[in-house]
Amino acid sequence: MKPSSPAIDAASTDLIRRVREIVLSARALTARSINTVQVSMNFSIGQRIVEY
């Protein structure tokens, strides 16, 4: 059998929650940034096609 894990105290739980919030926030910001760059790239490509 697998040994039971030690109990996690309230401070550790709060730390884990805060770290998780930072990671999720960074992921969301990254996704928005990538979307903005991709839209700009697609616009530039379309503009060059129209000008051609």
Kinemage of the C-alpha trace (Angstrom):
@kinemage 1
@onewidth
@group {chain A} dominant
@subgroup {mainchain}
@vectorlist {calphas} color= white
{ca met a 1} P 0.000 0.000 0.000
{ca lys a 2} L 0.980 3.551 -0.570
{ca pro a 3} L 1.992 5.455 2.574
{ca ser a 4} L -0.395 8.230 3.516
{ca ser a 5} L 0.760 11.765 2.767
{ca pro a 6} L 1.425 14.140 5.648
{ca ala a 7} L -1.294 16.590 6.532
{ca ile a 8} L -0.968 19.962 4.864
{ca asp a 9} L -1.393 22.877 7.227
{ca ala a 10} L -3.360 26.041 6.457
{ca ala a 11} L -0.262 28.099 5.618
{ca ser a 12} L 0.910 25.532 3.074
{ca thr a 13} L -2.555 25.363 1.550
{ca asp a 14} L -2.632 29.159 1.225
{ca leu a 15} L 0.836 29.160 -0.367
{ca ile a 16} L -0.222 26.526 -2.899
{ca arg a 17} L -3.390 28.501 -3.710
{ca arg a 18} L -1.426 31.726 -4.270
{ca val a 19} L 1.172 30.028 -6.466
{ca arg a 20} L -1.622 28.403 -8.481
{ca glu a 21} L -3.265 31.822 -8.988
{ca ile a 22} L 0.042 33.277 -10.248
{ca val a 23} L 0.518 30.419 -12.714
{ca leu a 24} L -3.061 30.613 -14.013
{ca ser a 25} L -2.828 34.378 -14.385
{ca ala a 26} L 0.445 34.094 -16.309
{ca arg a 27} L -1.061 31.452 -18.603
{ca ala a 28} L -4.054 33.679 -19.366
{ca leu a 29} L -1.813 36.683 -20.059
{ca thr a 30} L 0.375 34.582 -22.339
{ca ala a 31} L -2.642 33.362 -24.301
{ca arg a 32} L -3.920 36.930 -24.772
{ca ser a 33} L -0.488 38.140 -25.878
{ca ile a 34} L -0.119 35.323 -28.376
{ca asn a 35} L -3.610 36.018 -29.752
{ca thr a 36} L -2.745 39.708 -30.221
{ca val a 37} L 0.480 38.889 -32.062
{ca gln a 38} L -1.281 36.316 -34.232
{ca val a 39} L -4.028 38.785 -35.209
{ca ser a 40} L -1.388 41.386 -36.094
{ca met a 41} L 0.526 38.838 -38.168
{ca asn a 42} L -2.607 37.732 -40.029
{ca phe a 43} L -3.539 41.358 -40.730
{ca ser a 44} L -0.069 42.084 -42.123
{ca ile a 45} L -0.168 38.992 -44.339
{ca gly a 46} L -3.632 39.896 -45.624
{ca gln a 47} L -2.558 43.464 -46.281
{ca arg a 48} L 0.392 42.307 -48.388
{ca ile a 49} L -1.800 39.907 -50.331
{ca val a 50} L -4.249 42.723 -51.122
{ca glu a 51} L -1.408 45.044 -52.152
{ca tyr a 52} L 0.061 42.359 -54.425
